[in-house]
Each structure stands twice: as structure tokens, then as C-alpha cells.
């Protein structure tokens, strides 16, 4: 195909996805569900992080998880072992989740009214940056074992994320990892990105993460009430 034709196909794909994402967002808003799209490179620790978070949050509000992987249901099984419902979406040769997949998976979860939906995207810092799923925001997970320059190598993902979680912070003392430089690089591409450090293994930093989630929920409900009164 010519370069013009390739650009047109990409626009068509993204345009359709954006329309479906808007439908998802409207459904989440109607159900008072706060949806987060977790993205990272493979091995950053998203699933371990998520399993700890949902097990500790599940008594406070309804929680559901949509797991994206090319193959296997391993991650969904790990989430279900915590007592939280999870739907596995296998993308096959696809490198990301899209809005249609999320809409179908959401139908398979129990009702989450007033709760939280966590979407764990396929491990990839490239393609998922371009696809809106209807989430409230993207959360990018970066581990200390990956080095400081990921935000510069994959700027699009960090530019569209609201929060950067720096995972495996317990390993920082034994690694040549510069936390300040990592944050500096992330804010070069996204000056507004918020940053939290945590350890999915030890639980360090999770209280601050939960406080951040509560703050987002309060803002979303205030915005919803404002829209209704207007």
C-alpha cells in the first residue's frame, strides 16, 4: 500500500476505536465505575502489583479486572485467586487491547456500580498508547530494573499517562538506578505526570497509591454531580 493509503487505514481504525471508547466511557460513567488502564513493558510487575492492590481494596468497593495478553489465562487466574472477578482477553497476534474488546469483556463482569475497573493491557509501551479504551486515565508502570531512559525511548506512552508507578523500589539500593533522573525524563515528555514509588513485593508505597485512587474517585464524582446539576 502507498503511504497515503496506510495513513487512511490507521485513521479509520483509530476513528472506529475512539467511537467505541466513547461508548465505554459513557457506560462507565452511568455505572459510576472508575476505569484505569495499566500499561507497561513485559516484566515490570503489573500483575503482581494489581493482585496486591485488588486484594487490599476489594472490601471497600466492587472491583473487576480485565486482563489482556496474547495467550494464556495465567494472569486472570492470579487475580481470581484473590477473590476478585477477572475476564481474560487474548489478543493472539495483536499487541494491545482495543475499545471493542473492553466493551465485550465488561459485559462478562458482574455489575461494578460505584466501583473500580482495572484493565491490565498487553505488555507493550508502543501500541497501547494510541488506543483509548474509555478509561479515566492510563497508569504506566516502570520498574527499577528497566533503567531510567524508558520515558525517552517510549515518549508517547508517558505523554498520555496520568500516573507513573515506579515499581520494585525495594531493589533500587542494589541497582544502578537514578530515581531523580527517571522522574526528570518522564516530565520532559509530560510535565503533568504524577509519580509514585512502590514495591509490589513488600507493599511499600501502596497506601499512597490508594490515596491517589480515592482522590481520582472523588474528582470523578464531583465532576459527575456538577454535570447533572448543570
N, C-alpha and C positions, 0 to 999 in steps of 0.2 A: 504494500500500500504506500501511497505517497505520504509525505509528512503532513500535508493538509488533511488527508483522509484520517490519519491516525489521531490528529488533534480533535477532529469532529467526533470520532468514535469515543474518545475519552470524555469529551464534553457530554455526549449523550448518556454515557454510563453514570457519570457523576451527577448529571441533572436528574436522572431517574432515582438514584440513591438519595439525593437531597430531598426529593418529594416524599419518599418513604420515611426518611429520617424525621421530617416534619410531622408525619402521621404518628410515628412512635412517640415523639416529644409531646404531642397533644394527648396521647393516651396516658403517658406517664404523669402529665400534669393533672389530668382528670382523676387519676387514681391516687394523687398525692404521693407519687413514688419518685424518689431521688435516685437518678441513674448515674453511675460512674463507669467510665471506660478506662480500664487499666491496660497500659501498653508498656512494652519493654523489649529488649533483646532477649534471646533464649538464655536461660540460666541466671537471670537477675534475681530470681526468688519470688516472682509474683504469686505463685500458687501457695507456697509456704506462708507468705505474708497474708494472703487472703484467707487461708484456713484459720490462722490465728485470729484475724480480725472478726470473721463471721462467728466463730465460736464464742468470742467475748461480747459481741454485740447482739446476738440472737435473742437474748432475754429482754432487750429494751424495745425492739420493734421488729415487724416482719422483715425478713431478709431472703432474697433469692439471688442465685448466681447463674449466669450464662457463661459457659466455658468454651473457648474457641481453640481448636488445634487441628492440624492437618489430619492426624489419625489418632486412634485410641480414645478411650473414655477414662483414662487414668486420673486426670485432674478433677473431673466431675465426681469420680468415686471418692477422691480425697476430701472434697467439700461435703459430700453426702455423709461421710463418716463423722462429721461434726454435728450432724442433725439438721443441717440447712439444705433446703431443696436446691438442686442444680440440674441444669439441662446442658448436655454436651452437644456442640455443633462441630462437625468435622468438615473442613473446607476442601479436603482432597488436595488437589494441586494448587488451590487458592492460597494466597499469602496473607489474607486478612478477613475479618468479618465485615459483612455489609448490612445495611438497614433492613433489607428483606429477611435475612437470617435472624436478626434480632426480633423483628415483629412476630415471626413464626415461633421462635423459642419462648418469647414472653407469653404466648398463648398456652404453652405447656407448663408454665409455672403456676403454683397456687396464687390466689389473689394476695397482693402485697400492699394493699391500701394503707397509706401512711408509713410505708417502709422504705427500704433501700434495695436497689438492684445493682449488683456488681457485675460488670461484664469484663471477663478476662480475655483480652484479644490474643490472637496468634502472636507468638514471639517474633517480633519484626519491628524495626524502628523506621521503616520506609513507607510501605503501602498503607498501613492503618492511619497514617497522618492525614491522608486525603479523604477518608471516608467518615462522614458524620453518621452516627448510629442513632441519634436522638437523645444522647446523653446530656446530662447537665454540664459535664466537663470531662476532659481527659486527665488522667493521672499517669505520669511517666515514672517508671521505677528504674533506677540506675543503681547498680551495686558497686561497692568499693573495689571489687576485683576487676572491673572493666576499664579502669583508668579515667582520667579527668577529661579527656577530649571528646567524649561521645556527643555532647551538645554541639560541638563544632562540626563533627563528621556527619551528624544527622540533624541539622538545624530545624527542618520542617516539623519534626515531632515535638521538639522542645518549644517551638514557636506557638504551637496550637494547644499546648498543655497548660492547665491552670496550676498544677502542683507537681513538683519533683520530689519523690521519695527516694532518699539515698539509703539503700538497704545494705545489710551486712556491715553496719558501722562498727560492730564489735571486732571486726577483722582489721580495721584501719590501723591500729598500733603496730601490726606486723606486716603491713603492706606499705609500699612507697606510694601513698595516696594523699593528694593535696586537696582537702575539703574546700578551702577558700578558693582555690583556682577552679574547681569544678563549678561552684556557685557563680563565680565570675563569668565563666564560659556560658553557662546557661542563661545568665542575664544579659549577655551580649546579644543573644538571639531573641530573648523575651524578657524585657526589663520588669514585667509584672509577675513573672512566675514566682510562686511561693515555694519554699524549700523546707523540708523536714528530714531529719535523720532518724533512722530506726534500725532495729535488728529483729528480723522475723524469728530468729533462733532464740534470743534471750527475752524478747518483749520490750527492750529498751526503746523509748520514743513512741510507743503505741498510744499512750494517754494523750499526747499532743496531736496525734493523727485523729483520734476520736473527737477531740475538741474541735479540730478543723471540720470534721464531718458535721458535727452539731451546728457549727456556725453556718455552714452552707445550707443546712436544712432550714435554719431559722430565716435566712435571707430568702430562700425559695418560697417559704410560706408567707412571708411578709409581702413579697412581690405578687404572689397569687391573690392575697387579700386586697391589695391595692388595685389590682386589675379588676376584681369583682366589684369593688366599691365605685370604680370609675365608670 
